[in-house]
Amino acid sequence: MGPRPKHLFDVRAAFLSHSSLSPATRAQLHAFAALGVEVTAIIPPSDHPRDRWKRGALRRALQDAAPDVVHLDLEPHLPLASMALAEARRLGFATTVVTALESDSSLTWRERRRRGRNLREARGIHAATPGAATLAGQVGNAPLLMAPRTGVVAPSGIAPFDQDGLTMAFSGRLVPARGLDQLLRAAVDIAGSWQLLVAGGGPAQPELETLAERLGISGRISWLGSLPADERAEIWGRADCAVVPARRTNTPVDQASTGALQAMAAGRPVVATRTGALPEFIGDSGILVDDDDLEALTAALQRLRDDPELRQSLGAVARRRVLERYSTHAVAQRLLDLWRQIVGGV
């Protein structure tokens, strides 16, 4: 293939996904465009298995995009990753691949072999969590970026805090790994007025509601159910802090961090357990406690309950941290820097 024509954009990228784009991914692509990146989203006609990519169609889509770099927004152990890397290599395009896998124990030997081969072939690696970065670094030696898969959109302003009590918010699927039962047990011992907003649904909800009734706190809890993404992000403006009491598990994707980052973007401090990517993302902008340490969790929430100024100061640090590192703009800039680093060697 001959040299690609010059274009007015700093970098031209093809963003390859195995499914339709989520609202968070669309927001991330807009952030790339704002930085002067011409992005072509390459997705299948639908999410139905019959519409999965065929090699010829994928090759034509990449040829039409004529990118400087192909960004694979899919795990490297998947067959599509192998196909895309092979076609990009054939066409002379650099490649980066995303991984959020923190353990390969659930993969078959064939998937592990495919994953290792693809990580070694990629020109750059985008690891979504510290655990994913560690695992990927054991296989590939390409330049590596550790950042959320997509950044968060920060609201334009910060809602006022409640000066008379504490409104906590929990967002996530209601399953044991997310630790809402820990929060309920810790909240019992908070002195003074407080309330809890719970956004999310799941199989553990009946058991959790029963627990709240048994603890005598059901009247302080608002069960909001599963909410659309935009409404779920808005609950942080109604709260004084976010609580992320996730348990340490072997699950490969750390989804608990998304809610924490959204709360931080809204200027809310986060009380979280030292699990997964939470310590890395939260840093000194919140309060971290050990998993299953109910006494420490209660004490952290009591501190925020009794000190409105601490809420505001931690919230300001949290928002600044997201804007600098984890907003859609910040993640786009960091990934663009990685692309610039590798494109010169195509």
Long-range contacts (C-beta under 8 A, 24 or more apart in sequence): 1-91, 1-92, 4-66, 4-68, 5-66, 7-38, 9-36, 9-37, 9-38, 10-35, 10-36, 10-37, 10-336, 10-340, 11-36, 11-37, 11-38, 11-68, 11-69, 11-336, 11-339, 11-340, 11-343, 12-37, 12-38, 12-40, 12-65, 12-66, 12-67, 12-68, 12-69, 13-37, 13-38, 13-39, 13-40, 13-67, 13-68, 13-69, 13-70, 13-71, 13-339, 14-39, 14-40, 14-42, 14-61, 14-62, 14-65, 14-67, 14-69, 14-70, 14-71, 14-93, 15-39, 15-40, 15-41, 15-42, 15-71, 15-73, 16-42, 16-43, 16-70, 16-71, 16-72, 16-73, 16-74, 16-84, 17-41, 17-42, 17-43, 17-73, 17-74, 18-44, 18-52, 18-53, 18-74, 18-78, 18-80, 19-43, 19-44, 19-47, 20-44, 20-46, 20-47, 22-150, 22-229, 23-229, 23-230, 24-150, 24-152, 24-229, 25-73, 25-150, 27-150, 27-151, 27-153, 27-328, 28-150, 28-151, 28-328, 28-331, 28-332, 30-328, 31-151, 31-327, 31-328, 31-329, 31-331, 31-332, 32-332, 32-335, 32-336, 34-329, 34-332, 35-329, 35-332, 35-333, 35-336, 37-332, 37-336, 40-64, 40-65, 40-67, 52-80, 53-80, 53-83, 55-83, 55-87, 58-83, 58-84, 58-87, 59-87, 59-90, 59-91, 62-87, 62-88, 62-91, 62-93, 63-91, 67-93, 68-93, 68-94, 68-339, 68-343, 68-346, 69-93, 69-94, 69-95, 69-96, 69-123, 69-124, 69-339, 69-342, 69-343, 70-94, 70-95, 70-96, 71-95, 71-96, 71-97, 71-98, 71-126, 71-335, 71-339, 72-96, 72-97, 72-98, 72-122, 73-98, 73-149, 74-98, 75-99, 75-100, 75-101, 75-115, 76-114, 76-115, 76-118, 76-119, 76-122, 77-101, 77-104, 77-107, 77-111, 77-112, 77-114, 77-115, 77-118, 78-114, 79-114, 81-114, 81-118, 82-114, 82-117, 82-118, 85-118, 85-121, 85-122, 89-121, 92-346, 93-346, 94-123, 94-124, 94-339, 94-342, 94-343, 94-345, 94-346, 95-121, 95-122, 95-123, 95-124, 96-122, 96-123, 96-124, 96-125, 96-126, 96-335, 96-338, 96-339, 96-342, 97-122, 97-124, 97-125, 97-126, 98-126, 98-127, 98-128, 98-149, 99-125, 99-126, 99-127, 99-128, 99-132, 99-135, 99-136, 100-127, 100-128, 100-129, 100-132, 100-149, 100-252, 100-253, 100-254, 101-132, 101-135, 101-136, 101-252, 101-253, 102-129, 102-131, 102-132, 102-134, 102-135, 102-251, 102-252, 102-253, 102-254, 102-276, 103-131, 103-135, 103-250, 103-252, 104-135, 105-250, 106-252, 115-139, 116-140, 123-342, 123-345, 124-338, 124-339, 124-341, 124-342, 126-335, 126-338, 128-253, 128-254, 128-277, 129-254, 129-257, 129-276, 129-277, 129-280, 130-277, 130-280, 131-254, 131-276, 131-277, 142-342, 143-338, 143-341, 143-342, 145-334, 145-335, 145-338, 146-280, 147-325, 147-326, 147-331, 147-334, 147-335, 148-257, 148-258, 148-261, 148-281, 148-326, 148-331, 150-328, 150-331, 151-261, 151-326, 151-327, 151-328, 151-329, 151-330, 151-331, 151-332, 152-233, 152-258, 152-261, 152-262, 152-265, 152-322, 152-326, 152-327, 152-328, 153-233, 153-265, 153-327, 153-328, 154-265, 154-266, 154-319, 154-322, 154-323, 154-327, 155-237, 155-265, 155-266, 158-266, 158-267, 158-315, 158-319, 159-237, 159-238, 159-266, 159-267, 161-240, 161-308, 161-311, 161-312, 161-315, 162-240, 163-308, 164-193, 165-192, 165-193, 165-194, 165-195, 165-305, 166-190, 166-192, 166-193, 166-194, 166-195, 166-240, 166-241, 166-301, 166-304, 166-305, 167-194, 167-195, 167-196, 167-197, 167-238, 167-239, 167-240, 167-241, 168-194, 168-195, 168-196, 168-197, 168-239, 168-240, 168-241, 168-242, 168-243, 168-301, 169-196, 169-197, 169-198, 169-199, 169-235, 169-236, 169-238, 169-239, 169-241, 169-242, 169-243, 169-263, 169-268, 170-196, 170-197, 170-198, 170-199, 170-200, 170-242, 170-243, 170-244, 170-245, 171-198, 171-199, 171-200, 171-232, 171-235, 171-242, 171-259, 171-262, 172-199, 172-200, 172-244, 172-246, 172-255, 172-256, 172-259, 173-200, 173-201, 173-202, 173-255, 174-198, 174-200, 174-201, 174-202, 174-203, 174-204, 174-205, 174-208, 175-202, 175-203, 175-204, 176-204, 176-247, 177-246, 177-247, 177-249, 177-251, 178-245, 178-246, 178-247, 178-256, 179-244, 179-245, 179-246, 179-247, 179-273, 179-291, 180-204, 180-208, 180-245, 181-207, 181-208, 181-211, 182-245, 182-247, 182-292, 182-294, 182-297, 183-243, 183-245, 183-297, 184-208, 184-211, 184-212, 184-215, 184-217, 184-221, 185-211, 185-215, 185-294, 186-245, 186-294, 186-295, 186-297, 186-298, 186-301, 187-217, 187-220, 187-298, 187-301, 188-215, 188-216, 188-217, 189-298, 190-298, 190-301, 190-302, 190-305, 191-302, 191-305, 192-305, 192-306, 194-220, 194-301, 194-305, 195-220, 195-221, 195-222, 196-220, 196-221, 196-222, 197-222, 197-224, 197-235, 197-238, 197-239, 198-222, 198-223, 198-224, 199-224, 199-225, 199-226, 199-227, 199-232, 199-235, 200-224, 200-225, 200-226, 200-227, 201-225, 201-226, 232-259, 232-262, 233-262, 233-266, 236-262, 236-263, 236-265, 236-266, 236-268, 237-266, 239-263, 239-268, 240-268, 240-304, 240-311, 241-268, 241-269, 241-270, 241-271, 241-301, 241-304, 241-311, 242-268, 242-269, 242-270, 242-271, 242-272, 243-270, 243-271, 243-272, 243-301, 244-270, 244-271, 244-272, 244-273, 244-278, 245-271, 245-272, 245-273, 245-297, 246-272, 246-273, 246-275, 246-276, 246-278, 246-291, 247-273, 247-275, 247-291, 247-292, 248-273, 248-275, 248-276, 248-291, 249-275, 254-278, 257-281, 260-286, 261-322, 261-326, 263-318, 264-318, 264-319, 264-321, 264-322, 264-326, 265-318, 265-319, 265-322, 265-323, 265-326, 265-327, 266-319, 267-315, 267-316, 267-318, 267-319, 268-311, 268-315, 268-318, 269-304, 269-310, 269-311, 269-314, 269-315, 269-318, 270-318, 271-297, 271-300, 271-301, 271-304, 281-326, 282-318, 283-321, 284-317, 285-314, 285-317, 285-318, 285-320, 285-321, 286-314, 286-318, 287-314
